[in-house]
């Protein structure tokens, strides 16, 4: 899930969330640009969890890069 601002010919930025069953969503900041072909790539340091707790952030997680594709 992503919540933020989308700017024509400008940066996209906002908050993405990771989810784990039984835990609250973990928010993290992401930003990116339109990559063409109705695709936006957002990047940020995704949360690292130990149990329910967020204990750090990393750009090595699969959640650190989000590919958003727009449909008609």
mmCIF file of the N, C-alpha and C atoms, coordinates in Angstrom:
data_MODEL
# 
_entry.id   MODEL 
# 
loop_
_atom_site.group_PDB 
_atom_site.id 
_atom_site.type_symbol 
_atom_site.label_atom_id 
_atom_site.label_alt_id 
_atom_site.label_comp_id 
_atom_site.label_asym_id 
_atom_site.label_entity_id 
_atom_site.label_seq_id 
_atom_site.pdbx_PDB_ins_code 
_atom_site.Cartn_x 
_atom_site.Cartn_y 
_atom_site.Cartn_z 
_atom_site.occupancy 
_atom_site.B_iso_or_equiv 
_atom_site.pdbx_formal_charge 
_atom_site.auth_seq_id 
_atom_site.auth_comp_id 
_atom_site.auth_asym_id 
_atom_site.auth_atom_id 
_atom_site.pdbx_PDB_model_num 
ATOM 1   N N  . UNK A 1 1  ? 0.839  -1.159  0.000   1.00 0.00 ? 1  UNK A N  1 
ATOM 2   C CA . UNK A 1 1  ? 0.000  0.000   0.000   1.00 0.00 ? 1  UNK A CA 1 
ATOM 3   C C  . UNK A 1 1  ? 0.891  1.231   0.000   1.00 0.00 ? 1  UNK A C  1 
ATOM 4   N N  . UNK A 1 2  ? 0.482  2.248   -0.736  1.00 0.00 ? 2  UNK A N  1 
ATOM 5   C CA . UNK A 1 2  ? 1.213  3.515   -0.830  1.00 0.00 ? 2  UNK A CA 1 
ATOM 6   C C  . UNK A 1 2  ? 0.230  4.664   -0.666  1.00 0.00 ? 2  UNK A C  1 
ATOM 7   N N  . UNK A 1 3  ? 0.621  5.656   0.121   1.00 0.00 ? 3  UNK A N  1 
ATOM 8   C CA . UNK A 1 3  ? -0.167 6.871   0.276   1.00 0.00 ? 3  UNK A CA 1 
ATOM 9   C C  . UNK A 1 3  ? 0.788  8.047   0.141   1.00 0.00 ? 3  UNK A C  1 
ATOM 10  N N  . UNK A 1 4  ? 0.517  8.922   -0.848  1.00 0.00 ? 4  UNK A N  1 
ATOM 11  C CA . UNK A 1 4  ? 1.412  10.053  -1.028  1.00 0.00 ? 4  UNK A CA 1 
ATOM 12  C C  . UNK A 1 4  ? 0.992  10.950  -2.157  1.00 0.00 ? 4  UNK A C  1 
ATOM 13  N N  . UNK A 1 5  ? 1.955  11.701  -2.674  1.00 0.00 ? 5  UNK A N  1 
ATOM 14  C CA . UNK A 1 5  ? 1.709  12.650  -3.744  1.00 0.00 ? 5  UNK A CA 1 
ATOM 15  C C  . UNK A 1 5  ? 2.314  12.163  -5.043  1.00 0.00 ? 5  UNK A C  1 
ATOM 16  N N  . UNK A 1 6  ? 1.562  12.354  -6.106  1.00 0.00 ? 6  UNK A N  1 
ATOM 17  C CA . UNK A 1 6  ? 2.029  12.034  -7.442  1.00 0.00 ? 6  UNK A CA 1 
ATOM 18  C C  . UNK A 1 6  ? 2.037  13.343  -8.216  1.00 0.00 ? 6  UNK A C  1 
ATOM 19  N N  . UNK A 1 7  ? 3.200  13.726  -8.725  1.00 0.00 ? 7  UNK A N  1 
ATOM 20  C CA . UNK A 1 7  ? 3.347  14.991  -9.439  1.00 0.00 ? 7  UNK A CA 1 
ATOM 21  C C  . UNK A 1 7  ? 3.665  14.729  -10.899 1.00 0.00 ? 7  UNK A C  1 
ATOM 22  N N  . UNK A 1 8  ? 2.952  15.412  -11.795 1.00 0.00 ? 8  UNK A N  1 
ATOM 23  C CA . UNK A 1 8  ? 3.224  15.278  -13.218 1.00 0.00 ? 8  UNK A CA 1 
ATOM 24  C C  . UNK A 1 8  ? 4.617  15.827  -13.495 1.00 0.00 ? 8  UNK A C  1 
ATOM 25  N N  . UNK A 1 9  ? 5.495  15.019  -14.102 1.00 0.00 ? 9  UNK A N  1 
ATOM 26  C CA . UNK A 1 9  ? 6.883  15.393  -14.414 1.00 0.00 ? 9  UNK A CA 1 
ATOM 27  C C  . UNK A 1 9  ? 7.687  15.771  -13.171 1.00 0.00 ? 9  UNK A C  1 
ATOM 28  N N  . UNK A 1 10 ? 7.319  15.255  -12.045 1.00 0.00 ? 10 UNK A N  1 
ATOM 29  C CA . UNK A 1 10 ? 8.046  15.559  -10.816 1.00 0.00 ? 10 UNK A CA 1 
ATOM 30  C C  . UNK A 1 10 ? 8.197  14.305  -9.985  1.00 0.00 ? 10 UNK A C  1 
ATOM 31  N N  . UNK A 1 11 ? 8.731  14.456  -8.800  1.00 0.00 ? 11 UNK A N  1 
ATOM 32  C CA . UNK A 1 11 ? 8.929  13.280  -7.963  1.00 0.00 ? 11 UNK A CA 1 
ATOM 33  C C  . UNK A 1 11 ? 7.615  12.765  -7.378  1.00 0.00 ? 11 UNK A C  1 
ATOM 34  N N  . UNK A 1 12 ? 7.585  11.494  -7.123  1.00 0.00 ? 12 UNK A N  1 
ATOM 35  C CA . UNK A 1 12 ? 6.508  10.856  -6.390  1.00 0.00 ? 12 UNK A CA 1 
ATOM 36  C C  . UNK A 1 12 ? 7.092  10.606  -5.001  1.00 0.00 ? 12 UNK A C  1 
ATOM 37  N N  . UNK A 1 13 ? 6.341  10.885  -3.959  1.00 0.00 ? 13 UNK A N  1 
ATOM 38  C CA . UNK A 1 13 ? 6.851  10.601  -2.625  1.00 0.00 ? 13 UNK A CA 1 
ATOM 39  C C  . UNK A 1 13 ? 5.699  10.378  -1.661  1.00 0.00 ? 13 UNK A C  1 
ATOM 40  N N  . UNK A 1 14 ? 5.984  9.618   -0.626  1.00 0.00 ? 14 UNK A N  1 
ATOM 41  C CA . UNK A 1 14 ? 4.955  9.343   0.362   1.00 0.00 ? 14 UNK A CA 1 
ATOM 42  C C  . UNK A 1 14 ? 5.356  8.210   1.282   1.00 0.00 ? 14 UNK A C  1 
ATOM 43  N N  . UNK A 1 15 ? 4.346  7.584   1.832   1.00 0.00 ? 15 UNK A N  1 
ATOM 44  C CA . UNK A 1 15 ? 4.552  6.520   2.806   1.00 0.00 ? 15 UNK A CA 1 
ATOM 45  C C  . UNK A 1 15 ? 4.022  5.202   2.236   1.00 0.00 ? 15 UNK A C  1 
ATOM 46  N N  . UNK A 1 16 ? 4.854  4.184   2.289   1.00 0.00 ? 16 UNK A N  1 
ATOM 47  C CA . UNK A 1 16 ? 4.451  2.821   1.941   1.00 0.00 ? 16 UNK A CA 1 
ATOM 48  C C  . UNK A 1 16 ? 4.331  2.042   3.249   1.00 0.00 ? 16 UNK A C  1 
ATOM 49  N N  . UNK A 1 17 ? 3.688  0.910   3.184   1.00 0.00 ? 17 UNK A N  1 
ATOM 50  C CA . UNK A 1 17 ? 3.478  0.098   4.384   1.00 0.00 ? 17 UNK A CA 1 
ATOM 51  C C  . UNK A 1 17 ? 3.815  -1.350  4.096   1.00 0.00 ? 17 UNK A C  1 
ATOM 52  N N  . UNK A 1 18 ? 4.434  -2.008  5.072   1.00 0.00 ? 18 UNK A N  1 
ATOM 53  C CA . UNK A 1 18 ? 4.583  -3.457  5.014   1.00 0.00 ? 18 UNK A CA 1 
ATOM 54  C C  . UNK A 1 18 ? 3.614  -4.055  6.026   1.00 0.00 ? 18 UNK A C  1 
ATOM 55  N N  . UNK A 1 19 ? 3.219  -5.285  5.753   1.00 0.00 ? 19 UNK A N  1 
ATOM 56  C CA . UNK A 1 19 ? 2.228  -5.943  6.590   1.00 0.00 ? 19 UNK A CA 1 
ATOM 57  C C  . UNK A 1 19 ? 2.735  -7.301  7.034   1.00 0.00 ? 19 UNK A C  1 
ATOM 58  N N  . UNK A 1 20 ? 2.414  -7.637  8.273   1.00 0.00 ? 20 UNK A N  1 
ATOM 59  C CA . UNK A 1 20 ? 2.730  -8.951  8.822   1.00 0.00 ? 20 UNK A CA 1 
ATOM 60  C C  . UNK A 1 20 ? 1.516  -9.387  9.633   1.00 0.00 ? 20 UNK A C  1 
ATOM 61  N N  . UNK A 1 21 ? 1.058  -10.595 9.388   1.00 0.00 ? 21 UNK A N  1 
ATOM 62  C CA . UNK A 1 21 ? -0.142 -11.096 10.061  1.00 0.00 ? 21 UNK A CA 1 
ATOM 63  C C  . UNK A 1 21 ? -0.014 -10.945 11.577  1.00 0.00 ? 21 UNK A C  1 
ATOM 64  N N  . UNK A 1 22 ? -1.032 -10.338 12.177  1.00 0.00 ? 22 UNK A N  1 
ATOM 65  C CA . UNK A 1 22 ? -1.064 -10.160 13.626  1.00 0.00 ? 22 UNK A CA 1 
ATOM 66  C C  . UNK A 1 22 ? -0.331 -8.926  14.128  1.00 0.00 ? 22 UNK A C  1 
ATOM 67  N N  . UNK A 1 23 ? 0.287  -8.160  13.217  1.00 0.00 ? 23 UNK A N  1 
ATOM 68  C CA . UNK A 1 23 ? 1.057  -6.969  13.608  1.00 0.00 ? 23 UNK A CA 1 
ATOM 69  C C  . UNK A 1 23 ? 0.445  -5.723  12.968  1.00 0.00 ? 23 UNK A C  1 
ATOM 70  N N  . UNK A 1 24 ? 0.720  -4.580  13.566  1.00 0.00 ? 24 UNK A N  1 
ATOM 71  C CA . UNK A 1 24 ? 0.328  -3.316  12.956  1.00 0.00 ? 24 UNK A CA 1 
ATOM 72  C C  . UNK A 1 24 ? 1.124  -3.095  11.679  1.00 0.00 ? 24 UNK A C  1 
ATOM 73  N N  . UNK A 1 25 ? 0.551  -2.392  10.686  1.00 0.00 ? 25 UNK A N  1 
ATOM 74  C CA . UNK A 1 25 ? 1.324  -2.040  9.489   1.00 0.00 ? 25 UNK A CA 1 
ATOM 75  C C  . UNK A 1 25 ? 2.558  -1.226  9.876   1.00 0.00 ? 25 UNK A C  1 
ATOM 76  N N  . UNK A 1 26 ? 3.648  -1.412  9.147   1.00 0.00 ? 26 UNK A N  1 
ATOM 77  C CA . UNK A 1 26 ? 4.886  -0.679  9.415   1.00 0.00 ? 26 UNK A CA 1 
ATOM 78  C C  . UNK A 1 26 ? 5.123  0.325   8.280   1.00 0.00 ? 26 UNK A C  1 
ATOM 79  N N  . UNK A 1 27 ? 5.014  1.626   8.563   1.00 0.00 ? 27 UNK A N  1 
ATOM 80  C CA . UNK A 1 27 ? 5.189  2.639   7.523   1.00 0.00 ? 27 UNK A CA 1 
ATOM 81  C C  . UNK A 1 27 ? 6.665  2.952   7.258   1.00 0.00 ? 27 UNK A C  1 
ATOM 82  N N  . UNK A 1 28 ? 6.948  3.394   6.014   1.00 0.00 ? 28 UNK A N  1 
ATOM 83  C CA . UNK A 1 28 ? 8.288  3.868   5.686   1.00 0.00 ? 28 UNK A CA 1 
ATOM 84  C C  . UNK A 1 28 ? 8.214  4.808   4.487   1.00 0.00 ? 28 UNK A C  1 
ATOM 85  N N  . UNK A 1 29 ? 9.145  5.758   4.428   1.00 0.00 ? 29 UNK A N  1 
ATOM 86  C CA . UNK A 1 29 ? 9.167  6.786   3.391   1.00 0.00 ? 29 UNK A CA 1 
ATOM 87  C C  . UNK A 1 29 ? 9.727  6.215   2.089   1.00 0.00 ? 29 UNK A C  1 
ATOM 88  N N  . UNK A 1 30 ? 9.059  6.545   0.974   1.00 0.00 ? 30 UNK A N  1 
ATOM 89  C CA . UNK A 1 30 ? 9.530  6.141   -0.359  1.00 0.00 ? 30 UNK A CA 1 
ATOM 90  C C  . UNK A 1 30 ? 9.450  7.335   -1.301  1.00 0.00 ? 30 UNK A C  1 
ATOM 91  N N  . UNK A 1 31 ? 10.304 7.299   -2.325  1.00 0.00 ? 31 UNK A N  1 
ATOM 92  C CA . UNK A 1 31 ? 10.250 8.332   -3.362  1.00 0.00 ? 31 UNK A CA 1 
ATOM 93  C C  . UNK A 1 31 ? 10.720 7.745   -4.676  1.00 0.00 ? 31 UNK A C  1 
ATOM 94  N N  . UNK A 1 32 ? 10.321 8.394   -5.767  1.00 0.00 ? 32 UNK A N  1 
ATOM 95  C CA . UNK A 1 32 ? 10.723 7.911   -7.073  1.00 0.00 ? 32 UNK A CA 1 
ATOM 96  C C  . UNK A 1 32 ? 10.163 8.785   -8.174  1.00 0.00 ? 32 UNK A C  1 
ATOM 97  N N  . UNK A 1 33 ? 10.322 8.311   -9.405  1.00 0.00 ? 33 UNK A N  1 
ATOM 98  C CA . UNK A 1 33 ? 9.896  9.052   -10.595 1.00 0.00 ? 33 UNK A CA 1 
ATOM 99  C C  . UNK A 1 33 ? 9.155  8.135   -11.541 1.00 0.00 ? 33 UNK A C  1 
ATOM 100 N N  . UNK A 1 34 ? 8.438  8.759   -12.458 1.00 0.00 ? 34 UNK A N  1 
ATOM 101 C CA . UNK A 1 34 ? 7.768  8.039   -13.533 1.00 0.00 ? 34 UNK A CA 1 
ATOM 102 C C  . UNK A 1 34 ? 8.850  7.401   -14.404 1.00 0.00 ? 34 UNK A C  1 
ATOM 103 N N  . UNK A 1 35 ? 8.756  6.107   -14.606 1.00 0.00 ? 35 UNK A N  1 
ATOM 104 C CA . UNK A 1 35 ? 9.731  5.375   -15.413 1.00 0.00 ? 35 UNK A CA 1 
ATOM 105 C C  . UNK A 1 35 ? 9.243  5.168   -16.845 1.00 0.00 ? 35 UNK A C  1 
ATOM 106 N N  . UNK A 1 36 ? 8.124  5.796   -17.221 1.00 0.00 ? 36 UNK A N  1 
ATOM 107 C CA . UNK A 1 36 ? 7.559  5.606   -18.556 1.00 0.00 ? 36 UNK A CA 1 
ATOM 108 C C  . UNK A 1 36 ? 6.680  4.373   -18.604 1.00 0.00 ? 36 UNK A C  1 
ATOM 109 N N  . UNK A 1 37 ? 5.971  4.224   -19.703 1.00 0.00 ? 37 UNK A N  1 
ATOM 110 C CA . UNK A 1 37 ? 5.093  3.070   -19.917 1.00 0.00 ? 37 UNK A CA 1 
ATOM 111 C C  . UNK A 1 37 ? 4.131  2.874   -18.739 1.00 0.00 ? 37 UNK A C  1 
ATOM 112 N N  . UNK A 1 38 ? 3.633  3.984   -18.183 1.00 0.00 ? 38 UNK A N  1 
ATOM 113 C CA . UNK A 1 38 ? 2.678  3.966   -17.082 1.00 0.00 ? 38 UNK A CA 1 
ATOM 114 C C  . UNK A 1 38 ? 3.193  3.192   -15.867 1.00 0.00 ? 38 UNK A C  1 
ATOM 115 N N  . UNK A 1 39 ? 4.489  3.338   -15.589 1.00 0.00 ? 39 UNK A N  1 
ATOM 116 C CA . UNK A 1 39 ? 5.118  2.646   -14.464 1.00 0.00 ? 39 UNK A CA 1 
ATOM 117 C C  . UNK A 1 39 ? 5.871  3.655   -13.602 1.00 0.00 ? 39 UNK A C  1 
ATOM 118 N N  . UNK A 1 40 ? 5.733  3.507   -12.292 1.00 0.00 ? 40 UNK A N  1 
ATOM 119 C CA . UNK A 1 40 ? 6.460  4.325   -11.326 1.00 0.00 ? 40 UNK A CA 1 
ATOM 120 C C  . UNK A 1 40 ? 7.262  3.386   -10.440 1.00 0.00 ? 40 UNK A C  1 
ATOM 121 N N  . UNK A 1 41 ? 8.526  3.716   -10.209 1.00 0.00 ? 41 UNK A N  1 
ATOM 122 C CA . UNK A 1 41 ? 9.371  2.941   -9.305  1.00 0.00 ? 41 UNK A CA 1 
ATOM 123 C C  . UNK A 1 41 ? 9.652  3.813   -8.081  1.00 0.00 ? 41 UNK A C  1 
ATOM 124 N N  . UNK A 1 42 ? 9.285  3.295   -6.912  1.00 0.00 ? 42 UNK A N  1 
ATOM 125 C CA . UNK A 1 42 ? 9.512  3.990   -5.642  1.00 0.00 ? 42 UNK A CA 1 
ATOM 126 C C  . UNK A 1 42 ? 10.540 3.215   -4.836  1.00 0.00 ? 42 UNK A C  1 
ATOM 127 N N  . UNK A 1 43 ? 11.423 3.952   -4.169  1.00 0.00 ? 43 UNK A N  1 
ATOM 128 C CA . UNK A 1 43 ? 12.459 3.310   -3.355  1.00 0.00 ? 43 UNK A CA 1 
ATOM 129 C C  . UNK A 1 43 ? 12.517 3.950   -1.982  1.00 0.00 ? 43 UNK A C  1 
ATOM 130 N N  . UNK A 1 44 ? 12.843 3.131   -0.995  1.00 0.00 ? 44 UNK A N  1 
ATOM 131 C CA . UNK A 1 44 ? 13.005 3.601   0.373   1.00 0.00 ? 44 UNK A CA 1 
ATOM 132 C C  . UNK A 1 44 ? 13.567 2.491   1.230   1.00 0.00 ? 44 UNK A C  1 
ATOM 133 N N  . UNK A 1 45 ? 13.944 2.820   2.425   1.00 0.00 ? 45 UNK A N  1 
ATOM 134 C CA . UNK A 1 45 ? 14.455 1.803   3.351   1.00 0.00 ? 45 UNK A CA 1 
ATOM 135 C C  . UNK A 1 45 ? 13.268 1.160   4.060   1.00 0.00 ? 45 UNK A C  1 
ATOM 136 N N  . UNK A 1 46 ? 13.088 -0.129  3.822   1.00 0.00 ? 46 UNK A N  1 
ATOM 137 C CA . UNK A 1 46 ? 11.944 -0.868  4.360   1.00 0.00 ? 46 UNK A CA 1 
ATOM 138 C C  . UNK A 1 46 ? 12.218 -1.330  5.791   1.00 0.00 ? 46 UNK A C  1 
ATOM 139 N N  . UNK A 1 47 ? 11.159 -1.467  6.564   1.00 0.00 ? 47 UNK A N  1 
ATOM 140 C CA . UNK A 1 47 ? 11.312 -1.880  7.963   1.00 0.00 ? 47 UNK A CA 1 
ATOM 141 C C  . UNK A 1 47 ? 11.879 -3.296  8.114   1.00 0.00 ? 47 UNK A C  1 
ATOM 142 N N  . UNK A 1 48 ? 12.655 -3.462  9.172   1.00 0.00 ? 48 UNK A N  1 
ATOM 143 C CA . UNK A 1 48 ? 13.134 -4.770  9.621   1.00 0.00 ? 48 UNK A CA 1 
ATOM 144 C C  . UNK A 1 48 ? 12.390 -5.055  10.919  1.00 0.00 ? 48 UNK A C  1 
ATOM 145 N N  . UNK A 1 49 ? 11.779 -6.223  10.995  1.00 0.00 ? 49 UNK A N  1 
ATOM 146 C CA . UNK A 1 49 ? 10.999 -6.566  12.192  1.00 0.00 ? 49 UNK A CA 1 
ATOM 147 C C  . UNK A 1 49 ? 11.651 -7.691  12.980  1.00 0.00 ? 49 UNK A C  1 
ATOM 148 N N  . UNK A 1 50 ? 11.467 -7.595  14.279  1.00 0.00 ? 50 UNK A N  1 
ATOM 149 C CA . UNK A 1 50 ? 11.707 -8.718  15.185  1.00 0.00 ? 50 UNK A CA 1 
ATOM 150 C C  . UNK A 1 50 ? 10.398 -8.902  15.919  1.00 0.00 ? 50 UNK A C  1 
ATOM 151 N N  . UNK A 1 51 ? 9.674  -9.951  15.556  1.00 0.00 ? 51 UNK A N  1 
ATOM 152 C CA . UNK A 1 51 ? 8.320  -10.128 16.089  1.00 0.00 ? 51 UNK A CA 1 
ATOM 153 C C  . UNK A 1 51 ? 7.440  -8.998  15.573  1.00 0.00 ? 51 UNK A C  1 
ATOM 154 N N  . UNK A 1 52 ? 6.753  -8.324  16.482  1.00 0.00 ? 52 UNK A N  1 
ATOM 155 C CA . UNK A 1 52 ? 5.882  -7.203  16.118  1.00 0.00 ? 52 UNK A CA 1 
ATOM 156 C C  . UNK A 1 52 ? 6.635  -5.886  15.977  1.00 0.00 ? 52 UNK A C  1 
ATOM 157 N N  . UNK A 1 53 ? 7.813  -5.797  16.532  1.00 0.00 ? 53 UNK A N  1 
ATOM 158 C CA . UNK A 1 53 ? 8.539  -4.528  16.617  1.00 0.00 ? 53 UNK A CA 1 
ATOM 159 C C  . UNK A 1 53 ? 9.399  -4.252  15.385  1.00 0.00 ? 53 UNK A C  1 
ATOM 160 N N  . UNK A 1 54 ? 9.399  -2.996  14.943  1.00 0.00 ? 54 UNK A N  1 
ATOM 161 C CA . UNK A 1 54 ? 10.328 -2.539  13.914  1.00 0.00 ? 54 UNK A CA 1 
ATOM 162 C C  . UNK A 1 54 ? 11.626 -2.178  14.626  1.00 0.00 ? 54 UNK A C  1 
ATOM 163 N N  . UNK A 1 55 ? 12.725 -2.828  14.225  1.00 0.00 ? 55 UNK A N  1 
ATOM 164 C CA . UNK A 1 55 ? 14.006 -2.627  14.907  1.00 0.00 ? 55 UNK A CA 1 
ATOM 165 C C  . UNK A 1 55 ? 15.034 -1.911  14.037  1.00 0.00 ? 55 UNK A C  1 
ATOM 166 N N  . UNK A 1 56 ? 14.675 -1.615  12.792  1.00 0.00 ? 56 UNK A N  1 
ATOM 167 C CA . UNK A 1 56 ? 15.596 -0.924  11.900  1.00 0.00 ? 56 UNK A CA 1 
ATOM 168 C C  . UNK A 1 56 ? 14.999 -0.838  10.508  1.00 0.00 ? 56 UNK A C  1 
ATOM 169 N N  . UNK A 1 57 ? 15.812 -0.337  9.577   1.00 0.00 ? 57 UNK A N  1 
ATOM 170 C CA . UNK A 1 57 ? 15.381 -0.161  8.190   1.00 0.00 ? 57 UNK A CA 1 
ATOM 171 C C  . UNK A 1 57 ? 16.519 -0.555  7.264   1.00 0.00 ? 57 UNK A C  1 
ATOM 172 N N  . UNK A 1 58 ? 16.176 -1.089  6.084   1.00 0.00 ? 58 UNK A N  1 
ATOM 173 C CA . UNK A 1 58 ? 17.195 -1.530  5.143   1.00 0.00 ? 58 UNK A CA 1 
ATOM 174 C C  . UNK A 1 58 ? 16.761 -1.291  3.696   1.00 0.00 ? 58 UNK A C  1 
ATOM 175 N N  . UNK A 1 59 ? 17.736 -1.041  2.837   1.00 0.00 ? 59 UNK A N  1 
ATOM 176 C CA . UNK A 1 59 ? 17.447 -0.942  1.403   1.00 0.00 ? 59 UNK A CA 1 
ATOM 177 C C  . UNK A 1 59 ? 17.685 -2.283  0.706   1.00 0.00 ? 59 UNK A C  1 
ATOM 178 N N  . UNK A 1 60 ? 17.966 -3.333  1.465   1.00 0.00 ? 60 UNK A N  1 
ATOM 179 C CA . UNK A 1 60 ? 18.213 -4.674  0.924   1.00 0.00 ? 60 UNK A CA 1 
ATOM 180 C C  . UNK A 1 60 ? 16.950 -5.533  0.873   1.00 0.00 ? 60 UNK A C  1 
ATOM 181 N N  . UNK A 1 61 ? 15.876 -5.080  1.477   1.00 0.00 ? 61 UNK A N  1 
ATOM 182 C CA . UNK A 1 61 ? 14.617 -5.824  1.511   1.00 0.00 ? 61 UNK A CA 1 
ATOM 183 C C  . UNK A 1 61 ? 13.928 -5.800  0.148   1.00 0.00 ? 61 UNK A C  1 
ATOM 184 N N  . UNK A 1 62 ? 13.173 -6.855  -0.198  1.00 0.00 ? 62 UNK A N  1 
ATOM 185 C CA . UNK A 1 62 ? 12.366 -6.805  -1.419  1.00 0.00 ? 62 UNK A CA 1 
ATOM 186 C C  . UNK A 1 62 ? 11.341 -5.663  -1.380  1.00 0.00 ? 62 UNK A C  1 
ATOM 187 N N  . UNK A 1 63 ? 10.950 -5.219  -0.187  1.00 0.00 ? 63 UNK A N  1 
ATOM 188 C CA . UNK A 1 63 ? 9.997  -4.117  -0.046  1.00 0.00 ? 63 UNK A CA 1 
ATOM 189 C C  . UNK A 1 63 ? 10.642 -2.750  -0.221  1.00 0.00 ? 63 UNK A C  1 
ATOM 190 N N  . UNK A 1 64 ? 11.960 -2.674  -0.384  1.00 0.00 ? 64 UNK A N  1 
ATOM 191 C CA . UNK A 1 64 ? 12.654 -1.401  -0.548  1.00 0.00 ? 64 UNK A CA 1 
ATOM 192 C C  . UNK A 1 64 ? 12.430 -0.791  -1.931  1.00 0.00 ? 64 UNK A C  1 
ATOM 193 N N  . UNK A 1 65 ? 12.029 -1.599  -2.900  1.00 0.00 ? 65 UNK A N  1 
ATOM 194 C CA . UNK A 1 65 ? 11.717 -1.115  -4.246  1.00 0.00 ? 65 UNK A CA 1 
ATOM 195 C C  . UNK A 1 65 ? 10.297 -1.546  -4.603  1.00 0.00 ? 65 UNK A C  1 
ATOM 196 N N  . UNK A 1 66 ? 9.471  -0.566  -4.928  1.00 0.00 ? 66 UNK A N  1 
ATOM 197 C CA . UNK A 1 66 ? 8.078  -0.833  -5.290  1.00 0.00 ? 66 UNK A CA 1 
ATOM 198 C C  . UNK A 1 66 ? 7.855  -0.439  -6.738  1.00 0.00 ? 66 UNK A C  1 
ATOM 199 N N  . UNK A 1 67 ? 7.354  -1.347  -7.541  1.00 0.00 ? 67 UNK A N  1 
ATOM 200 C CA . UNK A 1 67 ? 7.001  -1.075  -8.936  1.00 0.00 ? 67 UNK A CA 1 
ATOM 201 C C  . UNK A 1 67 ? 5.487  -0.908  -9.012  1.00 0.00 ? 67 UNK A C  1 
ATOM 202 N N  . UNK A 1 68 ? 5.041  0.297   -9.327  1.00 0.00 ? 68 UNK A N  1 
ATOM 203 C CA . UNK A 1 68 ? 3.614  0.581   -9.479  1.00 0.00 ? 68 UNK A CA 1 
ATOM 204 C C  . UNK A 1 68 ? 3.288  0.702   -10.949 1.00 0.00 ? 68 UNK A C  1 
ATOM 205 N N  . UNK A 1 69 ? 2.275  -0.017  -11.396 1.00 0.00 ? 69 UNK A N  1 
ATOM 206 C CA . UNK A 1 69 ? 1.845  0.014   -12.778 1.00 0.00 ? 69 UNK A CA 1 
ATOM 207 C C  . UNK A 1 69 ? 0.409  0.525   -12.816 1.00 0.00 ? 69 UNK A C  1 
ATOM 208 N N  . UNK A 1 70 ? 0.148  1.509   -13.664 1.00 0.00 ? 70 UNK A N  1 
ATOM 209 C CA . UNK A 1 70 ? -1.178 2.102   -13.766 1.00 0.00 ? 70 UNK A CA 1 
ATOM 210 C C  . UNK A 1 70 ? -1.969 1.425   -14.883 1.00 0.00 ? 70 UNK A C  1 
ATOM 211 N N  . UNK A 1 71 ? -3.238 1.165   -14.612 1.00 0.00 ? 71 UNK A N  1 
ATOM 212 C CA . UNK A 1 71 ? -4.138 0.527   -15.571 1.00 0.00 ? 71 UNK A CA 1 
ATOM 213 C C  . UNK A 1 71 ? -5.262 1.472   -15.921 1.00 0.00 ? 71 UNK A C  1 
ATOM 214 N N  . UNK A 1 72 ? -5.833 1.289   -17.088 1.00 0.00 ? 72 UNK A N  1 
ATOM 215 C CA . UNK A 1 72 ? -7.056 2.026   -17.473 1.00 0.00 ? 72 UNK A CA 1 
ATOM 216 C C  . UNK A 1 72 ? -8.259 1.285   -16.971 1.00 0.00 ? 72 UNK A C  1 
# 
